[in-house]
Amino acid sequence: MAEEAKDLGAAMIYYSTDYVFDGTKNTHYTENDQPNPTNIYGKTKLAGEEAITSVGVDHLIFRTSWVYGLHGKNFLLMMQRLAKERE
């Protein structure tokens, strides 16, 4: 996809994850921090980032966390629960 986007002169958006980091930093991570994934999910998302970057296509990479899903813990479900429990 990155190669095709580059050939077309298009830009790409890639949704990655905070799992590209190992979680040992005591402050917020920035885009300049060295990735160090500790599981296969983080490793494959980092590989995707690196593949896009290596092609040289114009791109944005968003490293998100805990955003949305129908099941399990996520930001949306937490906010809905808190809205019911608190004023």
N, C-alpha and C positions, 0 to 999 in steps of 0.2 A: 504494500500500500504506500509506503514511504517513497519508494522509487517511482511509482506511478504518479503520485502527487507532485513530486519534483519535476517529472517530465511534463506535467500539465501546468506547472507554475502555480500550483495550489499549495495552501498551507495545511498542516495537520494539527489536530488536537488529540492528545493521548492521555487517557485517564489512568494514572498509576496509583500508588499506595504509599502510605507511610511505612509499610512493612519493608521498604528498601533499606530502612535503618534498623539497627539492632536494639534501640530503645534504652541505651545506657546513658545517653546524654541527659544532664540535669536541667537543661533549658530547652526552649523550642528549637527544632531543627530548621535550617534554612536550605535553600537550593544549593548553597556552596558547601554544605557538609558532605563528608565522604560517606557514600552508601555502604552498608555492611549488612545485607539481609541474612537472617538466620533460619529462614524456612524456604521451601520450594516456591511458595506463592510470591514472596518478596524477590527471590532470585529470578523468577520468570518475568515479573513486572519490570525489574531492572534491566533484564535482557532486552525487553521491548523498548525501553527508553534508549538504551545504547544502540540498538539497531536503527531507530529513527534518527538519532543524532549522527551516526556514522554515514548515513546517506546524504546528509547536508540539506535536507528539505527544511523550509521554514516551518516551525512547529512551536506549539505550546505543550508543556507537560504539567498536568495537575496531579499532585500527590495528595490524594484525599484520604480521609479515614472516617470510619463509623458513620457514613452518610445515610444510607437508606437500604432497607430490605424488608420483605414481608414477614420474615421470621427472625428470631434471635434479637440480640441487643443492637440498637443503632440509634442515631441521633433523633430521628423522627419519632420513633416509639417512646424514647425517653421523654421528649418534650410533651407528647400527648399524655403520658402518665403523670408528669409533673403538673400539667395544667389541670388535671382532675383532682390531684391531691393538695394543691396549694392555690392561694389566691393570686 
